[in-house]
Amino acid sequence: VICIQSQQTFATFVLPPIVQLDCFYYYCCCQMRSSVTWMRSRIQHYLQPLRHYKWTSKAEFTISCIGYCIGFGNLWRFPYIAHKNGGGAFILSYTICMLLISLPMFYLECLLGQFTGCNAIAACNYAPVCKGIGYAMMVVPIYVCLYYSVLLSYSLKFIFLSFAYRLPWELCDSSWGADSRCDDRTSGNNTDKILPHCSKWTNKTHKPLINIDCHDRVPSSEQYWQKAILHLDEGTDKKYSLIDIGIVQWDLVLAVMVCWLIQYIVISRGIKSITKVAYFTTVFSFIIIACMVANAIRLNGSLAGLAYLFKLNNFADFASTELWVEAIAEAFFSTGICLGCIILYSSYNRFQNKIKRSVFFILFVDFAVNILSAVTIFSVLGYISEMLQMDIKKVVDEEPGLIFVVMPEAVSKLPFPQFWSLLYFLMFLSTGINSQAAQLDAFLTSVHEQLPRTKRHVTTMRMIVCSILFSLSIPFTTNVSIREYCWKHFLQDLEFMTKKEVSWLWSYSWRFVCPVLLIIALVVGIAFTKVCENYNRYFCFGGWFIFVTIIIQVPIGAAWVMVKNYQNHVSVKQAFKPIYTWGPRDVVSKVLYLESQMQRGIPLGKNTTTGLAELEAEGPNVKASAESRIKQRKYSVFYRFSNVFMPDELEELERDTIPLDIPSTSK
């Protein structure tokens, strides 16, 4: 206990030595008014990381979620998956998956996070046997962040290239490895470095002008991506992909290091700094995307590209299992569900916040960005197809690298292409940084709340994690009935929070539609996967290793809980019931929740019943008595509720009610 003045007493928790020194200094100089302000700021600085943040408005929650959702899943993955799976058929199947899977699960995560006010691991306390799901949610963002950093390094490299006097991919230049297949669609350039263009006939003789196969041309932007960025191996016909192994590209290593340094700066102050970045990236992204769409649709041949994107050529495509597996995967990837971030962001909401409209708006914006990004890419593909006189399906070979081929081509057709190239890839970098920062923050916040001692070293922990992930990113820079009880209980909890009965549509979506579709997608995806056909056995082993390390945590977590219950002579059924601390994080809401549990006939501990009776006898109702106790800083009654409060909930309550406005004079 640190006493500043006779009537100013802090709660019983250990402060770092520097804070104790600050308090001693203030005690000696309490007559000085400047010391009061200084001491107040020091206390706020040290206590701030320990408090569970709350959004100041609904707009802050909405913008932060949009900033998290809009990322590489929209700008990078959606267009190339649509190009790979036939355009229109994929758009329709993706829309169906968004309505049947993404929307219900996104809304479910928002409700779960808002009700518990905790991270993904603690939110799984509704049934301890499901604890492994929370830990799996912590692992997935780490894997995602590793290859995110490589995509960020590519965009950072394109940003540096945008400062060139002339964009290097505009011309087929032998200095960066262009060959006779390269076509830059320019004329009148006779320098030594510029390669001859493909032309079928001369004007009079109607004979081939040069010995180049005109049907085997590739855009200069594609060859630049393959040879100057990915460094295509000249000794083989195999092209690099995003995961091909070769020598370490030190320029990409430097770019990855810069990206992780930026990432550390963004997450160093936690959710507040990430929210500020989200405001910038959201507005900036829409401006740049709108400009790119306006430019792309005016290009010759853009209508052919848009027709390929939205036209249903063959209804037999819907029978393809690969199409539906890809659509479900994209529905997860573009919305960011099941990564723990949505649960964490929702936990920052006020307990009775109305979030249904926000959920619909967030997913609508996410879907719109997907479509606009695809419109941009396919309009440019239509333009390239018309210039090369090739089928739009074959105009570009690269699939994962599609955006790094098409968008450089698009910006080169704008006036001042260097300026637009800089803006586009800066937007691509900023959206990726923000989305990655949200996933890292979800992981680190879960660690801090599961291991409270790490809260004293927030900045150090984030620096260590960024350093470790940077080291792990270097290889990527190479060339390359029980359920019925839980659901009934949870639906009642949601009714208590929202003050409305949960619609049967949401209930059946969560209980039947989503689980059945996801199980089918998992089985079909494993049975019909063709990944191992395209890569060697080492990559195949690495992919299965990542998959197993994520999935295995669910049965391991369940088995661990079962074993502990058996050792403690606890019934197996307890593993499928909410733990004692399950409920809202806010103390007043928790007390009201316990009262509703007692009214439903759910047995509570003897001390909990006594505490509720004591609060009810003090005032007109339990809520008024609890608020009065908190206002008067009389917390003894809450400690008699037999462990229904988590250890940090009452500590946070006491810290939040410490008066930081210390008077300028002492007795």
Sequence and secondary structure as in RCSB ss.txt:
>XXXX:A:sequence
VICIQSQQTFATFVLPPIVQLDCFYYYCCCQMRSSVTWMRSRIQHYLQPLRHYKWTSKAEFTISCIGYCIGFGNL
WRFPYIAHKNGGGAFILSYTICMLLISLPMFYLECLLGQFTGCNAIAACNYAPVCKGIGYAMMVVPIYVCLYYSV
LLSYSLKFIFLSFAYRLPWELCDSSWGADSRCDDRTSGNNTDKILPHCSKWTNKTHKPLINIDCHDRVPSSEQYW
QKAILHLDEGTDKKYSLIDIGIVQWDLVLAVMVCWLIQYIVISRGIKSITKVAYFTTVFSFIIIACMVANAIRLN
GSLAGLAYLFKLNNFADFASTELWVEAIAEAFFSTGICLGCIILYSSYNRFQNKIKRSVFFILFVDFAVNILSAV
TIFSVLGYISEMLQMDIKKVVDEEPGLIFVVMPEAVSKLPFPQFWSLLYFLMFLSTGINSQAAQLDAFLTSVHEQ
LPRTKRHVTTMRMIVCSILFSLSIPFTTNVSIREYCWKHFLQDLEFMTKKEVSWLWSYSWRFVCPVLLIIALVVG
IAFTKVCENYNRYFCFGGWFIFVTIIIQVPIGAAWVMVKNYQNHVSVKQAFKPIYTWGPRDVVSKVLYLESQMQR
GIPLGKNTTTGLAELEAEGPNVKASAESRIKQRKYSVFYRFSNVFMPDELEELERDTIPLDIPSTSK
>XXXX:A:secstr
  EEETTEE  S    HHHHHHHHHHHHTTT HHHHHHHHHHHHHHHGGGS    SSHHHHHHHHHHHHSSHIII
IIHHHHHHHTTTHHHHHHHHHHIIIIIHHHHHHHHHHHHHH S HHHHGGGSGGGHHHHHHHHHHHHHHHHHHHH
HHHHHHHHHHHTTSSS GGGS BGGGT  TTEE    S   TTB     S  SSS S SSS  TTS EEHHHHII
IIIIS   TTSS    TT   S  HHHHHHHHHHHHHHHHHHTTTHHHHHHHHHHHHHHHHHHHHHHHHHHTTST
THHHHHHHHH    GGGGG HHHHHHHHHHHHHHHTTTSSHHHHHHHTS TT   HHHHHHHHHHHHHHHHHHHH
HHHHHHHHHHHHHT  TTTS   STTHHHHHHHHHHTTSSSHHHHHHHHHHHHHHHHHHHHHHHHHHHHHHHHHH
SGGGGGGHHHHHHHHHHHHHHHHGGGGS   HHHHHHHHHHHHHHHHHSS   HHHHHIIIIIHHHHHHHHHHHH
HHT  HHHHS HHHHHHHHHHHHHHHTHHHHHHHHHHHHHHHTT  GGGGGS  TT S SSHHHHHHHHHHHHHT
T    HHHHHHHHHHHHHSSSHHHHHHHHHHTT  TTGGGSTT S HHHHHHHHHHTS     S   
